[in-house]
Amino acid sequence: MVQIATLLLAGPLGYFCQSRKKGLVIWLLALAVLLPIQTLWILSDSPDDVNVGYWVIQALTLAVGLGLNALGARLRQRRGGVADAVAS
């Protein structure tokens, strides 16, 4: 769930938000909501599945999301603020 949200939200939020910081904050808030829900869901189904590997995957997901968000913001800057014109 968190990985899908990262792939679908991180880059576009970096691109379409007016500032990189705003896009990053919105994506991190979505992650802060989804990660506990996913973790509790997995814990209720099979507590043994939440081990070190689970947290490594979540850390990698965070790193990928940060990169996608930065790439989205950089693409917006290279295109000359196309996203800013759409937002206003």
C-alpha positions as CSV (number, residue, x, y, z in Angstrom):
1,M,0.0,0.0,0.0
2,V,2.7,2.5,1.0
3,Q,4.9,1.5,-2.0
4,I,2.0,2.1,-4.5
5,A,1.2,5.4,-2.9
6,T,4.8,6.4,-3.1
7,L,5.0,5.6,-6.8
8,L,1.7,7.4,-7.6
9,L,2.0,10.4,-5.4
10,A,5.7,11.4,-4.7
11,G,6.7,12.5,-8.2
12,P,3.4,14.3,-9.2
13,L,3.3,16.1,-5.9
14,G,6.8,17.4,-6.4
15,Y,5.8,18.5,-9.9
16,F,2.4,20.0,-9.3
17,C,2.9,21.7,-5.9
18,Q,4.0,25.3,-6.0
19,S,7.2,24.6,-4.0
20,R,9.3,21.5,-3.5
21,K,8.8,21.8,0.3
22,K,5.0,21.9,0.0
23,G,5.0,18.8,-2.2
24,L,7.4,17.0,0.2
25,V,5.3,17.8,3.2
26,I,2.1,16.6,1.6
27,W,3.7,13.4,0.5
28,L,5.2,12.8,4.0
29,L,1.8,13.4,5.6
30,A,0.3,10.8,3.3
31,L,3.1,8.4,4.2
32,A,2.6,9.2,7.9
33,V,-1.1,8.2,7.6
34,L,-0.6,5.1,5.4
35,L,2.4,3.5,7.1
36,P,0.7,2.9,10.5
37,I,-2.4,1.6,8.9
38,Q,-0.4,-0.8,6.8
39,T,1.7,-1.9,9.8
40,L,-1.3,-2.5,12.0
41,W,-3.0,-4.4,9.1
42,I,0.0,-6.7,8.8
43,L,0.4,-7.1,12.5
44,S,-3.2,-8.2,12.9
45,D,-2.9,-10.7,10.1
46,S,0.5,-12.2,10.9
47,P,2.7,-10.5,13.6
48,D,5.8,-12.5,12.4
49,D,5.8,-10.6,9.1
50,V,6.9,-7.3,10.7
51,N,10.6,-7.9,11.2
52,V,13.8,-6.1,10.2
53,G,13.2,-6.7,6.5
54,Y,9.8,-4.9,6.7
55,W,11.5,-1.8,8.1
56,V,14.3,-2.0,5.5
57,I,11.7,-2.0,2.7
58,Q,9.9,1.0,4.3
59,A,13.2,2.9,4.5
60,L,13.9,2.1,0.9
61,T,10.4,3.3,0.0
62,L,11.1,6.5,1.8
63,A,14.3,7.0,-0.1
64,V,12.7,6.3,-3.4
65,G,9.8,8.7,-2.6
66,L,12.3,11.5,-1.7
67,G,14.0,11.0,-5.0
68,L,10.8,11.0,-7.0
69,N,9.7,14.1,-5.3
70,A,13.0,15.9,-6.0
71,L,12.8,14.7,-9.6
72,G,9.3,16.1,-10.0
73,A,10.3,19.4,-8.6
74,R,13.4,19.5,-10.9
75,L,11.3,18.7,-13.9
76,R,8.9,21.5,-13.1
77,Q,11.9,24.0,-12.8
78,R,13.3,22.8,-16.2
79,R,10.0,23.2,-17.9
80,G,9.8,26.8,-16.8
81,G,7.0,26.6,-14.2
82,V,4.3,24.8,-16.3
83,A,2.9,23.4,-13.1
84,D,2.6,26.9,-11.6
85,A,0.6,28.1,-14.6
86,V,-1.8,25.1,-14.2
87,A,-2.2,25.7,-10.5
88,S,-3.2,29.4,-10.9
